[in-house]
Amino acid sequence: MEIYWTHIEFKYLPGSEHFGECEGGFVYAFVQAKDVRDALPRFLDEMKANKFGTMNVDHVSMYDSIPWETDEDQKKYDALAEKAKGTTNVILDTISAYYKR
């Protein structure tokens, strides 16, 4: 099992916490999986469980020493990947939301 990560753009669906307030958002997610075919549906299921409509999945790839721009980001995302090693759950980063116009 390896750690996979993704960057997903989504829209808030009825019943979600910020529906009507926010239009959508972006989030990084991490999961322990056998391969990409195992990871992708788990990411999509997590979006559905949070009542997020997936608009775009930038990538699904193995998280292996990804170089981040800052040491702070490196520590943050390495820690999220490490957290994913200890669970079968999808681990979400802080959501970056955008508001309705």
Secondary structure, 3 states (H helix, E strand, C coil): CEEEEEEEEEEECCCCCCECCEEEEEEEEEEEECCHHHHHHHHHHHHHHCCEEEEEEEEEEECCCCCCCCHHHHHHHHHHHHHHHCCCCCEECCCEEEECC
